[in-house]
Amino acid sequence: MFGRRELSVLALRDADDIARALREALEGAGEAERPGLEAALQIAEQAAAVPDRELRGRWVREQRASVGYTGPDDESVRAVKALRDARPELSLLSAVQLTKDAVR
């Protein structure tokens, strides 16, 4: 095989399942448990509402920070290079697209 393998970055989340479990727990909860479960449910619902693109952007910023990148969230060559330094298995095309996600 020639060239690089593409690394697909998927936004995996369990927030929907967690929110469902919290709703079920609320059904049988006593008065003392309800406030905490309601607060947890609200947090889970907020997490579930975050778009995948935003999660990928957050991942990109974390990866670049891991190699000491402190530059702006833009589509510069330095930003793309920092991502590829952090994740060398990324193709240039994937790194550019993921960097664009971090900008949005």
MOPAC internal coordinates of N, CA, C and O (Angstrom, degrees):
PM7 1SCF
backbone

  N    0.0000 0     0.00 0     0.00 0    0    0    0
  C    1.4442 1     0.00 0     0.00 0    1    0    0
  C    1.5222 1   107.48 1     0.00 0    2    1    0
  O    1.2310 1   120.82 1   -42.34 1    3    2    1
  N    1.3102 1   116.04 1   137.66 1    3    2    1
  C    1.4572 1   122.05 1  -178.93 1    5    3    2
  C    1.5157 1   109.65 1  -105.58 1    6    5    3
  O    1.2310 1   120.73 1   -25.85 1    7    6    5
  N    1.3152 1   116.20 1   154.15 1    7    6    5
  C    1.4589 1   120.09 1   175.69 1    9    7    6
  C    1.5185 1   112.17 1    79.95 1   10    9    7
  O    1.2310 1   122.00 1     5.94 1   11   10    9
  N    1.2883 1   113.78 1  -174.06 1   11   10    9
  C    1.4618 1   121.37 1  -179.10 1   13   11   10
  C    1.5087 1   111.84 1   -93.14 1   14   13   11
  O    1.2310 1   121.27 1   -30.68 1   15   14   13
  N    1.2712 1   115.18 1   149.32 1   15   14   13
  C    1.4601 1   119.53 1   171.37 1   17   15   14
  C    1.5099 1   108.00 1   -80.52 1   18   17   15
  O    1.2310 1   121.12 1   -36.31 1   19   18   17
  N    1.2865 1   115.47 1   143.69 1   19   18   17
  C    1.4593 1   120.51 1   175.92 1   21   19   18
  C    1.5195 1   109.29 1   -77.71 1   22   21   19
  O    1.2310 1   121.31 1   -40.68 1   23   22   21
  N    1.3099 1   115.11 1   139.32 1   23   22   21
  C    1.4542 1   120.53 1   173.32 1   25   23   22
  C    1.5125 1   106.39 1  -105.73 1   26   25   23
  O    1.2310 1   120.53 1   -62.22 1   27   26   25
  N    1.2825 1   116.59 1   117.78 1   27   26   25
  C    1.4564 1   120.74 1   177.41 1   29   27   26
  C    1.5159 1   108.28 1   -92.06 1   30   29   27
  O    1.2310 1   121.07 1   -51.61 1   31   30   29
  N    1.3129 1   115.56 1   128.39 1   31   30   29
  C    1.4535 1   120.23 1   177.78 1   33   31   30
  C    1.5093 1   107.22 1  -104.30 1   34   33   31
  O    1.2310 1   121.16 1   -67.24 1   35   34   33
  N    1.2981 1   115.38 1   112.76 1   35   34   33
  C    1.4583 1   121.39 1   179.38 1   37   35   34
  C    1.5171 1   108.92 1  -103.02 1   38   37   35
  O    1.2310 1   121.56 1   -37.58 1   39   38   37
  N    1.2906 1   114.61 1   142.42 1   39   38   37
  C    1.4637 1   119.18 1   174.43 1   41   39   38
  C    1.5152 1   107.20 1   -88.57 1   42   41   39
  O    1.2310 1   120.87 1   -75.24 1   43   42   41
  N    1.3115 1   115.95 1   104.76 1   43   42   41
  C    1.4570 1   120.94 1   179.12 1   45   43   42
  C    1.5194 1   108.24 1   -99.56 1   46   45   43
  O    1.2310 1   121.51 1   -45.24 1   47   46   45
  N    1.2978 1   114.71 1   134.76 1   47   46   45
  C    1.4568 1   117.77 1  -179.72 1   49   47   46
  C    1.5133 1   110.41 1  -146.90 1   50   49   47
  O    1.2310 1   122.31 1   -30.61 1   51   50   49
  N    1.3091 1   113.18 1   149.39 1   51   50   49
  C    1.4557 1   121.19 1   178.36 1   53   51   50
  C    1.5207 1   111.15 1  -112.38 1   54   53   51
  O    1.2310 1   120.08 1  -172.44 1   55   54   53
  N    1.3234 1   117.46 1     7.56 1   55   54   53
  C    1.4659 1   121.19 1  -173.02 1   57   55   54
  C    1.5233 1   112.02 1   -58.20 1   58   57   55
  O    1.2310 1   119.76 1   141.41 1   59   58   57
  N    1.3190 1   118.07 1   -38.59 1   59   58   57
  C    1.4701 1   119.71 1   179.43 1   61   59   58
  C    1.5330 1   111.12 1   -63.71 1   62   61   59
  O    1.2310 1   120.79 1   136.53 1   63   62   61
  N    1.3355 1   116.09 1   -43.47 1   63   62   61
  C    1.4693 1   120.20 1   178.50 1   65   63   62
  C    1.5239 1   111.12 1   -66.00 1   66   65   63
  O    1.2310 1   120.91 1   140.91 1   67   66   65
  N    1.3128 1   115.87 1   -39.09 1   67   66   65
  C    1.4685 1   120.22 1   179.03 1   69   67   66
  C    1.5273 1   109.94 1   -65.25 1   70   69   67
  O    1.2310 1   120.28 1   136.19 1   71   70   69
  N    1.3373 1   117.08 1   -43.81 1   71   70   69
  C    1.4676 1   120.43 1   178.75 1   73   71   70
  C    1.5237 1   110.82 1   -61.79 1   74   73   71
  O    1.2310 1   120.41 1   139.14 1   75   74   73
  N    1.3174 1   116.81 1   -40.86 1   75   74   73
  C    1.4708 1   120.49 1   178.37 1   77   75   74
  C    1.5360 1   110.36 1   -62.37 1   78   77   75
  O    1.2310 1   120.19 1   136.52 1   79   78   77
  N    1.3263 1   117.24 1   -43.48 1   79   78   77
  C    1.4590 1   121.05 1   178.98 1   81   79   78
  C    1.5298 1   110.99 1   -64.74 1   82   81   79
  O    1.2310 1   120.30 1   142.39 1   83   82   81
  N    1.3120 1   117.02 1   -37.61 1   83   82   81
  C    1.4652 1   119.90 1   178.24 1   85   83   82
  C    1.5241 1   111.21 1   -67.58 1   86   85   83
  O    1.2310 1   120.04 1   140.80 1   87   86   85
  N    1.3378 1   117.54 1   -39.20 1   87   86   85
  C    1.4707 1   120.28 1   176.62 1   89   87   86
  C    1.5241 1   110.80 1   -60.99 1   90   89   87
  O    1.2310 1   120.92 1   137.79 1   91   90   89
  N    1.3254 1   115.85 1   -42.21 1   91   90   89
  C    1.4684 1   120.21 1   178.37 1   93   91   90
  C    1.5261 1   110.51 1   -64.47 1   94   93   91
  O    1.2310 1   120.18 1   139.27 1   95   94   93
  N    1.3123 1   117.26 1   -40.73 1   95   94   93
  C    1.4643 1   120.67 1   179.08 1   97   95   94
  C    1.5238 1   110.85 1   -65.09 1   98   97   95
  O    1.2310 1   120.64 1   145.07 1   99   98   97
  N    1.3333 1   116.39 1   -34.93 1   99   98   97
  C    1.4635 1   120.35 1   178.98 1  101   99   98
  C    1.5215 1   112.12 1   -64.23 1  102  101   99
  O    1.2310 1   120.53 1   146.70 1  103  102  101
  N    1.3374 1   116.60 1   -33.30 1  103  102  101
  C    1.4629 1   120.70 1  -178.90 1  105  103  102
  C    1.5242 1   112.25 1   -59.22 1  106  105  103
  O    1.2310 1   120.64 1   144.08 1  107  106  105
  N    1.3180 1   116.38 1   -35.92 1  107  106  105
  C    1.4601 1   119.21 1  -177.63 1  109  107  106
  C    1.5208 1   113.21 1  -108.53 1  110  109  107
  O    1.2310 1   120.54 1  -167.69 1  111  110  109
  N    1.3076 1   116.57 1    12.31 1  111  110  109
  C    1.4700 1   119.61 1  -174.80 1  113  111  110
  C    1.5189 1   112.10 1   -80.54 1  114  113  111
  O    1.2310 1   121.70 1   -33.16 1  115  114  113
  N    1.3114 1   114.36 1   146.84 1  115  114  113
  C    1.4552 1   120.64 1   173.36 1  117  115  114
  C    1.5254 1   109.84 1   -80.53 1  118  117  115
  O    1.2310 1   121.30 1   -10.17 1  119  118  117
  N    1.3012 1   115.12 1   169.83 1  119  118  117
  C    1.4702 1   120.28 1  -177.44 1  121  119  118
  C    1.5317 1   112.61 1   -59.15 1  122  121  119
  O    1.2310 1   120.20 1   144.94 1  123  122  121
  N    1.3048 1   117.22 1   -35.06 1  123  122  121
  C    1.4669 1   120.67 1  -178.75 1  125  123  122
  C    1.5319 1   111.65 1   -69.08 1  126  125  123
  O    1.2310 1   120.34 1   148.20 1  127  126  125
  N    1.3329 1   116.96 1   -31.80 1  127  126  125
  C    1.4701 1   121.45 1  -178.01 1  129  127  126
  C    1.5247 1   113.30 1   -83.85 1  130  129  127
  O    1.2310 1   120.07 1   153.95 1  131  130  129
  N    1.3258 1   117.47 1   -26.05 1  131  130  129
  C    1.4580 1   121.98 1  -171.93 1  133  131  130
  C    1.5299 1   114.61 1   -55.86 1  134  133  131
  O    1.2310 1   118.56 1   131.93 1  135  134  133
  N    1.3285 1   120.36 1   -48.07 1  135  134  133
  C    1.4698 1   119.02 1  -176.88 1  137  135  134
  C    1.5323 1   112.91 1   -58.99 1  138  137  135
  O    1.2310 1   120.65 1   137.60 1  139  138  137
  N    1.3195 1   116.37 1   -42.40 1  139  138  137
  C    1.4659 1   119.48 1   179.61 1  141  139  138
  C    1.5201 1   112.28 1   -67.07 1  142  141  139
  O    1.2310 1   120.82 1   137.75 1  143  142  141
  N    1.3295 1   116.04 1   -42.25 1  143  142  141
  C    1.4651 1   119.65 1   178.73 1  145  143  142
  C    1.5270 1   111.10 1   -66.54 1  146  145  143
  O    1.2310 1   120.11 1   141.15 1  147  146  145
  N    1.3203 1   117.40 1   -38.85 1  147  146  145
  C    1.4709 1   120.32 1   178.14 1  149  147  146
  C    1.5209 1   111.00 1   -64.26 1  150  149  147
  O    1.2310 1   120.33 1   139.16 1  151  150  149
  N    1.3289 1   116.97 1   -40.84 1  151  150  149
  C    1.4648 1   120.43 1   177.70 1  153  151  150
  C    1.5283 1   110.42 1   -65.06 1  154  153  151
  O    1.2310 1   120.36 1   137.48 1  155  154  153
  N    1.3281 1   116.91 1   -42.52 1  155  154  153
  C    1.4648 1   120.80 1   178.58 1  157  155  154
  C    1.5249 1   111.02 1   -64.11 1  158  157  155
  O    1.2310 1   120.22 1   140.55 1  159  158  157
  N    1.3158 1   117.18 1   -39.45 1  159  158  157
  C    1.4614 1   121.42 1   178.44 1  161  159  158
  C    1.5178 1   110.67 1   -62.62 1  162  161  159
  O    1.2310 1   120.32 1   137.23 1  163  162  161
  N    1.3071 1   116.99 1   -42.77 1  163  162  161
  C    1.4633 1   120.69 1   178.93 1  165  163  162
  C    1.5360 1   110.91 1   -61.41 1  166  165  163
  O    1.2310 1   120.29 1   137.72 1  167  166  165
  N    1.3227 1   117.04 1   -42.28 1  167  166  165
  C    1.4626 1   120.97 1   178.23 1  169  167  166
  C    1.5308 1   110.58 1   -63.69 1  170  169  167
  O    1.2310 1   120.09 1   135.76 1  171  170  169
  N    1.3257 1   117.43 1   -44.24 1  171  170  169
  C    1.4694 1   121.22 1   179.49 1  173  171  170
  C    1.5213 1   111.22 1   -63.05 1  174  173  171
  O    1.2310 1   119.94 1   139.20 1  175  174  173
  N    1.3180 1   117.72 1   -40.80 1  175  174  173
  C    1.4638 1   120.93 1   178.91 1  177  175  174
  C    1.5233 1   111.18 1   -65.81 1  178  177  175
  O    1.2310 1   120.05 1   142.03 1  179  178  177
  N    1.3269 1   117.52 1   -37.97 1  179  178  177
  C    1.4627 1   120.55 1   176.82 1  181  179  178
  C    1.5276 1   110.57 1   -65.20 1  182  181  179
  O    1.2310 1   120.37 1   138.94 1  183  182  181
  N    1.3280 1   116.89 1   -41.06 1  183  182  181
  C    1.4656 1   120.77 1   178.63 1  185  183  182
  C    1.5252 1   110.96 1   -64.62 1  186  185  183
  O    1.2310 1   120.31 1   141.86 1  187  186  185
  N    1.3203 1   117.02 1   -38.14 1  187  186  185
  C    1.4659 1   120.99 1  -179.96 1  189  187  186
  C    1.5267 1   111.68 1   -67.95 1  190  189  187
  O    1.2310 1   120.21 1   155.44 1  191  190  189
  N    1.3158 1   117.20 1   -24.56 1  191  190  189
  C    1.4633 1   121.08 1  -177.19 1  193  191  190
  C    1.5276 1   113.44 1   -83.20 1  194  193  191
  O    1.2310 1   119.56 1   170.14 1  195  194  193
  N    1.3177 1   118.44 1    -9.86 1  195  194  193
  C    1.4619 1   121.34 1  -179.35 1  197  195  194
  C    1.5290 1   108.58 1   -69.98 1  198  197  195
  O    1.2310 1   119.88 1   -53.09 1  199  198  197
  N    1.3433 1   117.83 1   126.91 1  199  198  197
  C    1.4705 1   120.38 1  -179.22 1  201  199  198
  C    1.5338 1   112.08 1   -65.36 1  202  201  199
  O    1.2310 1   120.81 1   -30.42 1  203  202  201
  N    1.3305 1   116.05 1   149.58 1  203  202  201
  C    1.4604 1   121.40 1   178.96 1  205  203  202
  C    1.5221 1   111.74 1   -55.94 1  206  205  203
  O    1.2310 1   120.24 1   139.90 1  207  206  205
  N    1.3195 1   117.15 1   -40.10 1  207  206  205
  C    1.4690 1   121.06 1  -179.30 1  209  207  206
  C    1.5284 1   110.63 1   -59.22 1  210  209  207
  O    1.2310 1   120.61 1   140.99 1  211  210  209
  N    1.3256 1   116.45 1   -39.01 1  211  210  209
  C    1.4604 1   120.04 1   178.46 1  213  211  210
  C    1.5281 1   111.06 1   -67.10 1  214  213  211
  O    1.2310 1   120.35 1   141.17 1  215  214  213
  N    1.3254 1   116.93 1   -38.83 1  215  214  213
  C    1.4696 1   120.29 1   177.16 1  217  215  214
  C    1.5227 1   111.12 1   -63.96 1  218  217  215
  O    1.2310 1   120.62 1   137.42 1  219  218  217
  N    1.3506 1   116.42 1   -42.58 1  219  218  217
  C    1.4628 1   119.45 1   177.59 1  221  219  218
  C    1.5223 1   110.45 1   -63.74 1  222  221  219
  O    1.2310 1   120.37 1   140.17 1  223  222  221
  N    1.3343 1   116.89 1   -39.83 1  223  222  221
  C    1.4646 1   120.71 1   177.97 1  225  223  222
  C    1.5166 1   111.32 1   -61.50 1  226  225  223
  O    1.2310 1   120.43 1   137.66 1  227  226  225
  N    1.3138 1   116.78 1   -42.34 1  227  226  225
  C    1.4712 1   121.19 1   177.54 1  229  227  226
  C    1.5311 1   110.20 1   -61.80 1  230  229  227
  O    1.2310 1   120.69 1   138.06 1  231  230  229
  N    1.3370 1   116.29 1   -41.94 1  231  230  229
  C    1.4580 1   121.15 1   178.54 1  233  231  230
  C    1.5263 1   110.56 1   -61.32 1  234  233  231
  O    1.2310 1   120.77 1   136.78 1  235  234  233
  N    1.3337 1   116.13 1   -43.22 1  235  234  233
  C    1.4677 1   120.48 1   179.08 1  237  235  234
  C    1.5257 1   110.22 1   -60.12 1  238  237  235
  O    1.2310 1   120.18 1   132.37 1  239  238  237
  N    1.3275 1   117.25 1   -47.63 1  239  238  237
  C    1.4660 1   120.14 1  -179.60 1  241  239  238
  C    1.5248 1   111.21 1   -61.29 1  242  241  239
  O    1.2310 1   120.18 1   141.11 1  243  242  241
  N    1.3281 1   117.25 1   -38.89 1  243  242  241
  C    1.4722 1   120.82 1   177.98 1  245  243  242
  C    1.5247 1   110.89 1   -65.10 1  246  245  243
  O    1.2310 1   120.40 1   137.57 1  247  246  245
  N    1.3282 1   116.85 1   -42.43 1  247  246  245
  C    1.4619 1   120.45 1   179.95 1  249  247  246
  C    1.5220 1   110.84 1   -63.87 1  250  249  247
  O    1.2310 1   120.39 1   134.55 1  251  250  249
  N    1.3291 1   116.87 1   -45.45 1  251  250  249
  C    1.4717 1   119.98 1  -179.83 1  253  251  250
  C    1.5221 1   110.77 1   -64.62 1  254  253  251
  O    1.2310 1   120.29 1   140.95 1  255  254  253
  N    1.3153 1   117.04 1   -39.05 1  255  254  253
  C    1.4659 1   120.26 1   178.71 1  257  255  254
  C    1.5285 1   110.61 1   -62.83 1  258  257  255
  O    1.2310 1   120.33 1   148.35 1  259  258  257
  N    1.3220 1   116.98 1   -31.65 1  259  258  257
  C    1.4658 1   120.40 1  -178.75 1  261  259  258
  C    1.5228 1   112.91 1   -65.90 1  262  261  259
  O    1.2310 1   120.13 1   161.27 1  263  262  261
  N    1.3267 1   117.35 1   -18.73 1  263  262  261
  C    1.4707 1   121.01 1   176.55 1  265  263  262
  C    1.5252 1   111.33 1  -108.69 1  266  265  263
  O    1.2310 1   120.94 1  -165.93 1  267  266  265
  N    1.3374 1   115.80 1    14.07 1  267  266  265
  C    1.4600 1   120.36 1   174.49 1  269  267  266
  C    1.5134 1   116.07 1    85.58 1  270  269  267
  O    1.2310 1   120.06 1  -167.85 1  271  270  269
  N    1.3188 1   117.49 1    12.15 1  271  270  269
  C    1.4684 1   119.56 1   178.99 1  273  271  270
  C    1.5188 1   109.25 1   -71.04 1  274  273  271
  O    1.2310 1   120.94 1   -55.33 1  275  274  273
  N    1.3217 1   115.80 1   124.67 1  275  274  273
  C    1.4632 1   121.38 1   178.93 1  277  275  274
  C    1.5222 1   111.45 1  -122.18 1  278  277  275
  O    1.2310 1   120.86 1  -169.55 1  279  278  277
  N    1.3151 1   115.97 1    10.45 1  279  278  277
  C    1.4577 1   120.33 1  -178.98 1  281  279  278
  C    1.5123 1   112.03 1   -74.57 1  282  281  279
  O    1.2310 1   121.39 1     2.72 1  283  282  281
  N    1.3210 1   114.94 1  -177.28 1  283  282  281
  C    1.4661 1   119.82 1  -177.09 1  285  283  282
  C    1.5310 1   112.68 1   -73.64 1  286  285  283
  O    1.2310 1   121.73 1   -18.84 1  287  286  285
  N    1.3235 1   114.29 1   161.16 1  287  286  285
  C    1.4644 1   121.06 1   172.22 1  289  287  286
  C    1.5200 1   107.22 1   -82.32 1  290  289  287
  O    1.2310 1   121.04 1   -95.29 1  291  290  289
  N    1.2996 1   115.61 1    84.71 1  291  290  289
  C    1.4537 1   120.05 1   177.69 1  293  291  290
  C    1.5233 1   108.02 1  -137.24 1  294  293  291
  O    1.2310 1   120.80 1     5.22 1  295  294  293
  N    1.3075 1   116.08 1  -174.78 1  295  294  293
  C    1.4580 1   120.41 1  -177.58 1  297  295  294
  C    1.5278 1   111.12 1  -100.62 1  298  297  295
  O    1.2310 1   120.52 1  -149.91 1  299  298  297
  N    1.3263 1   116.62 1    30.09 1  299  298  297
  C    1.4574 1   121.23 1  -177.98 1  301  299  298
  C    1.5265 1   111.21 1   -70.35 1  302  301  299
  O    1.2310 1   121.92 1   -18.92 1  303  302  301
  N    1.3141 1   113.93 1   161.08 1  303  302  301
  C    1.4580 1   120.42 1   176.81 1  305  303  302
  C    1.5242 1   109.82 1   -59.81 1  306  305  303
  O    1.2310 1   120.01 1   141.38 1  307  306  305
  N    1.3344 1   117.59 1   -38.62 1  307  306  305
  C    1.4654 1   121.13 1   179.84 1  309  307  306
  C    1.5295 1   111.43 1   -62.62 1  310  309  307
  O    1.2310 1   120.32 1   139.34 1  311  310  309
  N    1.3255 1   117.00 1   -40.66 1  311  310  309
  C    1.4652 1   120.71 1  -179.61 1  313  311  310
  C    1.5266 1   110.59 1   -66.02 1  314  313  311
  O    1.2310 1   120.56 1   136.66 1  315  314  313
  N    1.3231 1   116.54 1   -43.34 1  315  314  313
  C    1.4674 1   120.52 1   179.20 1  317  315  314
  C    1.5262 1   109.96 1   -66.33 1  318  317  315
  O    1.2310 1   120.49 1   136.95 1  319  318  317
  N    1.3327 1   116.66 1   -43.05 1  319  318  317
  C    1.4622 1   120.55 1   179.64 1  321  319  318
  C    1.5274 1   111.03 1   -61.61 1  322  321  319
  O    1.2310 1   120.16 1   138.85 1  323  322  321
  N    1.3270 1   117.29 1   -41.15 1  323  322  321
  C    1.4658 1   120.18 1   179.06 1  325  323  322
  C    1.5215 1   110.57 1   -61.09 1  326  325  323
  O    1.2310 1   120.38 1   139.60 1  327  326  325
  N    1.3316 1   116.87 1   -40.40 1  327  326  325
  C    1.4650 1   119.74 1   178.41 1  329  327  326
  C    1.5208 1   110.52 1   -65.09 1  330  329  327
  O    1.2310 1   120.42 1   138.20 1  331  330  329
  N    1.3131 1   116.81 1   -41.80 1  331  330  329
  C    1.4716 1   119.24 1   179.49 1  333  331  330
  C    1.5209 1   111.90 1   -71.12 1  334  333  331
  O    1.2310 1   120.19 1   151.69 1  335  334  333
  N    1.3281 1   117.25 1   -28.31 1  335  334  333
  C    1.4702 1   119.41 1   173.94 1  337  335  334
  C    1.5298 1   109.68 1   -66.17 1  338  337  335
  O    1.2310 1   120.98 1   139.21 1  339  338  337
  N    1.3224 1   115.73 1   -40.79 1  339  338  337
  C    1.4694 1   120.43 1   179.91 1  341  339  338
  C    1.5167 1   111.44 1   -70.85 1  342  341  339
  O    1.2310 1   120.36 1   142.34 1  343  342  341
  N    1.3093 1   116.92 1   -37.66 1  343  342  341
  C    1.4638 1   122.42 1  -176.95 1  345  343  342
  C    1.5292 1   109.05 1  -129.84 1  346  345  343
  O    1.2310 1   119.71 1  -102.20 1  347  346  345
  N    1.3337 1   118.16 1    77.80 1  347  346  345
  C    1.4685 1   121.30 1  -175.52 1  349  347  346
  C    1.5287 1   114.27 1   -60.91 1  350  349  347
  O    1.2310 1   120.12 1   161.58 1  351  350  349
  N    1.3163 1   117.37 1   -18.42 1  351  350  349
  C    1.4693 1   119.21 1   179.49 1  353  351  350
  C    1.5277 1   112.73 1   -75.20 1  354  353  351
  O    1.2310 1   120.24 1   170.38 1  355  354  353
  N    1.3352 1   117.15 1    -9.62 1  355  354  353
  C    1.4658 1   120.27 1   178.34 1  357  355  354
  C    1.5220 1   110.54 1   -73.68 1  358  357  355
  O    1.2310 1   120.64 1   -42.16 1  359  358  357
  N    1.3057 1   116.38 1   137.84 1  359  358  357
  C    1.4564 1   119.75 1   171.87 1  361  359  358
  C    1.5250 1   107.86 1   -75.47 1  362  361  359
  O    1.2310 1   120.98 1   -15.75 1  363  362  361
  N    1.3147 1   115.73 1   164.25 1  363  362  361
  C    1.4684 1   119.96 1   177.76 1  365  363  362
  C    1.5229 1   110.13 1   -60.69 1  366  365  363
  O    1.2310 1   120.44 1   137.39 1  367  366  365
  N    1.3149 1   116.77 1   -42.61 1  367  366  365
  C    1.4692 1   120.77 1   179.90 1  369  367  366
  C    1.5298 1   111.36 1   -60.22 1  370  369  367
  O    1.2310 1   120.06 1   134.79 1  371  370  369
  N    1.3196 1   117.48 1   -45.21 1  371  370  369
  C    1.4653 1   120.85 1   178.99 1  373  371  370
  C    1.5218 1   111.13 1   -64.50 1  374  373  371
  O    1.2310 1   120.55 1   137.60 1  375  374  373
  N    1.3271 1   116.56 1   -42.40 1  375  374  373
  C    1.4636 1   120.24 1  -179.66 1  377  375  374
  C    1.5208 1   111.36 1   -63.39 1  378  377  375
  O    1.2310 1   120.06 1   140.03 1  379  378  377
  N    1.3061 1   117.50 1   -39.97 1  379  378  377
  C    1.4706 1   121.08 1   178.44 1  381  379  378
  C    1.5254 1   109.76 1   -65.18 1  382  381  379
  O    1.2310 1   119.91 1   133.64 1  383  382  381
  N    1.3271 1   117.78 1   -46.36 1  383  382  381
  C    1.4667 1   120.39 1  -178.83 1  385  383  382
  C    1.5252 1   111.48 1   -64.14 1  386  385  383
  O    1.2310 1   120.48 1   137.15 1  387  386  385
  N    1.3108 1   116.69 1   -42.85 1  387  386  385
  C    1.4612 1   120.12 1   178.56 1  389  387  386
  C    1.5216 1   111.44 1   -65.66 1  390  389  387
  O    1.2310 1   120.21 1   143.43 1  391  390  389
  N    1.3216 1   117.21 1   -36.57 1  391  390  389
  C    1.4663 1   121.22 1   176.62 1  393  391  390
  C    1.5200 1   109.95 1   -63.73 1  394  393  391
  O    1.2310 1   120.18 1   140.41 1  395  394  393
  N    1.3175 1   117.27 1   -39.59 1  395  394  393
  C    1.4629 1   120.82 1   176.35 1  397  395  394
  C    1.5269 1   110.56 1   -61.46 1  398  397  395
  O    1.2310 1   120.26 1   140.47 1  399  398  397
  N    1.3098 1   117.11 1   -39.53 1  399  398  397
  C    1.4691 1   121.03 1   177.34 1  401  399  398
  C    1.5180 1   111.05 1   -61.38 1  402  401  399
  O    1.2310 1   120.43 1   142.71 1  403  402  401
  N    1.3367 1   116.79 1   -37.29 1  403  402  401
  C    1.4592 1   120.56 1  -179.23 1  405  403  402
  C    1.5264 1   111.46 1   -69.43 1  406  405  403
  O    1.2310 1   120.34 1   153.53 1  407  406  405
  N    1.3260 1   116.95 1   -26.47 1  407  406  405
  C    1.4614 1   121.10 1  -179.58 1  409  407  406
  C    1.5147 1   111.29 1   -75.76 1  410  409  407
  O    1.2310 1   120.07 1   144.42 1  411  410  409
  N    1.3001 1   117.47 1   -35.58 1  411  410  409
  C    1.4748 1   121.76 1  -174.46 1  413  411  410
  C    1.5028 1   111.94 1   -68.77 1  414  413  411
  O    1.2310 1   120.10 1   180.00 1  415  414  413

